[in-house]
Amino acid sequence: MTAIELITKEDLRAFKSELLTEIKAMIQPGQGQSKQWLKSNEVRKLLNISPGTLQNLRINGTLRYTKIGGMMYYKLEDIHKVLEGGQQ
């Protein structure tokens, strides 16, 4: 005969809380870490440039990007290279 195990509402609440905590830890960068990929508006704020200037950086190959759907993403590492004056 198999044993029957009951799950209470409190068990489910505790599970929900633990699960949400783990999911948040996975999707948020840890302390001291920064995002690896930035969106166009984040790059413009970081470099203090206009949308047109960012477009020129893409066109002339100064700043590489990846387009997913309609969004463009830039590697933080590449942005640091531009800030340091070196290109890829």
C-alpha positions as CSV (number, residue, x, y, z in Angstrom):
1,M,0.0,0.0,0.0
2,T,1.3,3.5,-0.8
3,A,1.4,6.3,1.7
4,I,-0.7,9.3,1.0
5,E,0.9,12.7,1.4
6,L,-1.2,15.8,1.9
7,I,-0.1,19.2,0.8
8,T,-1.5,22.2,2.6
9,K,-2.1,25.7,1.4
10,E,0.8,26.8,3.7
11,D,3.1,24.3,2.0
12,L,2.1,25.8,-1.4
13,R,2.7,29.3,-0.1
14,A,6.2,28.3,1.1
15,F,7.0,26.7,-2.2
16,K,5.8,29.7,-4.1
17,S,8.0,32.0,-2.0
18,E,11.1,29.8,-2.5
19,L,10.5,29.5,-6.2
20,L,10.0,33.3,-6.7
21,T,13.2,33.9,-4.7
22,E,15.2,31.5,-6.9
23,I,13.7,32.9,-10.2
24,K,14.6,36.5,-9.1
25,A,18.2,35.4,-8.3
26,M,18.5,33.9,-11.8
27,I,17.2,36.9,-13.8
28,Q,18.8,39.7,-11.8
29,P,22.6,40.2,-12.0
30,G,24.4,39.5,-8.7
31,Q,25.8,42.2,-6.5
32,G,28.9,43.8,-8.2
33,Q,28.0,42.3,-11.5
34,S,26.7,44.3,-14.4
35,K,24.6,43.4,-17.4
36,Q,26.4,41.8,-20.3
37,W,24.1,43.2,-23.0
38,L,22.6,46.7,-23.1
39,K,19.7,48.1,-25.2
40,S,20.1,51.2,-27.4
41,N,18.6,53.6,-24.9
42,E,21.0,52.3,-22.2
43,V,24.0,52.7,-24.5
44,R,22.9,56.3,-25.4
45,K,22.7,57.2,-21.7
46,L,26.0,55.6,-20.9
47,L,27.9,57.3,-23.7
48,N,25.8,60.5,-23.5
49,I,25.1,60.4,-27.3
50,S,22.1,61.0,-29.5
51,P,20.2,58.3,-31.4
52,G,21.8,59.5,-34.7
53,T,25.3,59.3,-33.2
54,L,24.6,55.7,-32.1
55,Q,23.4,54.9,-35.5
56,N,26.6,56.3,-37.0
57,L,28.7,54.1,-34.6
58,R,26.8,51.1,-35.9
59,I,27.0,52.0,-39.6
60,N,30.8,52.8,-39.5
61,G,31.5,49.6,-37.5
62,T,32.8,51.3,-34.4
63,L,30.2,49.6,-32.2
64,R,29.0,46.1,-33.0
65,Y,25.4,45.1,-32.2
66,T,23.1,42.2,-32.4
67,K,19.5,42.6,-33.6
68,I,16.8,40.4,-32.1
69,G,13.4,41.1,-33.4
70,G,13.2,44.9,-33.5
71,M,15.6,45.4,-30.6
72,M,19.3,46.1,-30.9
73,Y,21.6,44.9,-28.2
74,Y,25.2,45.9,-27.5
75,K,27.9,44.0,-25.6
76,L,29.1,45.9,-22.6
77,E,32.6,44.7,-23.4
78,D,32.4,46.4,-26.8
79,I,31.1,49.7,-25.3
80,H,34.1,49.7,-22.9
81,K,36.5,49.3,-25.9
82,V,34.9,52.3,-27.5
83,L,35.2,54.3,-24.3
84,E,38.9,53.4,-24.1
85,G,39.4,54.6,-27.6
86,G,40.1,51.1,-29.2
87,Q,38.0,49.4,-31.7
88,Q,37.4,45.7,-32.2
